[in-house]
């Protein structure tokens, strides 16, 4: 992987359908079922917005996954081939003062490796 701002990220126009059940599964570990159902409805209707990769990491309080992660590797390869990357699904957890990455953590890690200042397409509720 070559770090630098020369790599363009090609974004899909919207979240892929399989990203919603992935987010729902993850969020079901943290929140009650009725709350998760509301979140999923919110994600489907939320507009696409953008935040810098480094800001999402800071807000999420998560660590950057290493390049040895197979999911990150797959996303790096997609980026290098110019394939479309799905927007992330983010949840504002105001009670804990952070952002929960409901779906897209591996994509975020892959993009961060190219450019920490990259604008990340996402839906946030």
Secondary structure, 3 states (H helix, E strand, C coil): CCCCCCCCCCECCCCCHHHHHHHHHHHHCCCCHHHHHHHHHHHHHCCCEEEEHHHHHHHHCCCCCCCCCHHHHHHHHHHHCCCCECCEEEEEECCCCEEEEEECHHHHHHHHHHCCCCEEEEEEC
